[in-house]
């Protein structure tokens, strides 16, 4: 079992193999759960999917701007299971 050292500032450095095991990349955050028996559980913090995260996802991917009529036709075709 690996042993970690706490610095005078209260910080701990995780070894690369532990971070890889958790699936954590540099700059990402870690969630910590305090368990009742004095242990902690660590996991990679993953942002919840929200509409705010989705908006702008495709921004800048195309220069085409659809008209309202084109959007309505595409939606109607989708509901009718047409392509």
C-alpha positions in Angstrom: 0.0 0.0 0.0 1.5 3.4 -1.0 2.2 5.9 1.7 1.8 9.6 1.1 3.4 12.5 3.1 1.6 15.6 4.2 3.5 18.8 3.7 3.6 21.6 6.3 0.9 23.3 4.2 -1.4 20.3 4.6 -1.0 19.2 1.0 -0.5 15.7 -0.4 0.9 14.7 -3.8 -0.6 11.6 -5.4 1.6 9.3 -7.4 1.0 9.1 -11.1 -0.2 5.5 -11.0 -2.8 6.4 -8.4 -4.1 9.3 -10.5 -4.2 7.1 -13.6 -6.1 4.4 -11.6 -8.7 7.1 -10.7 -8.8 8.4 -14.3 -7.7 11.8 -13.3 -5.7 14.1 -15.7 -3.7 17.2 -14.7 -5.9 20.1 -13.9 -9.0 18.0 -13.1 -10.7 17.9 -9.7 -11.1 15.1 -7.1 -14.2 14.5 -5.0 -13.7 13.3 -1.5 -16.3 11.6 0.7 -15.7 11.4 4.4 -16.7 7.9 5.7 -17.9 7.4 9.2 -15.0 5.2 10.2 -12.4 7.8 9.6 -11.6 6.7 6.0 -12.2 8.8 2.9 -13.3 7.8 -0.6 -11.7 9.5 -3.6 -13.1 9.7 -7.2 -12.6 11.9 -10.2 -15.1 14.8 -10.1 -17.2 14.8 -13.3 -19.4 17.7 -14.1 -23.1 17.0 -14.2 -24.6 17.2 -17.7 -26.6 20.4 -17.9 -28.1 22.4 -20.8 -25.6 25.1 -20.1 -22.8 22.7 -20.8 -24.5 21.7 -24.0 -25.1 25.2 -25.3 -22.3 26.2 -27.5 -20.9 22.7 -27.9 -21.0 23.0 -31.7 -20.2 26.7 -31.9 -17.8 27.5 -34.6 -18.0 24.0 -36.2 -19.9 25.3 -39.2 -20.6 28.5 -41.0 -24.0 27.5 -42.2 -26.9 29.2 -40.5 -30.3 27.5 -40.9 -33.4 29.6 -41.4 -36.5 29.0 -39.2 -38.2 27.3 -42.2 -35.3 24.9 -42.6 -35.3 24.1 -38.9 -39.0 23.4 -38.9 -38.7 21.2 -42.0 -35.8 19.3 -40.4 -37.8 18.8 -37.2 -40.9 17.6 -39.1 -38.8 15.2 -41.1 -37.3 13.9 -37.9 -40.7 13.3 -36.3 -41.8 11.5 -39.5 -38.6 9.4 -39.3 -37.4 10.8 -42.7 -33.9 11.9 -43.6 
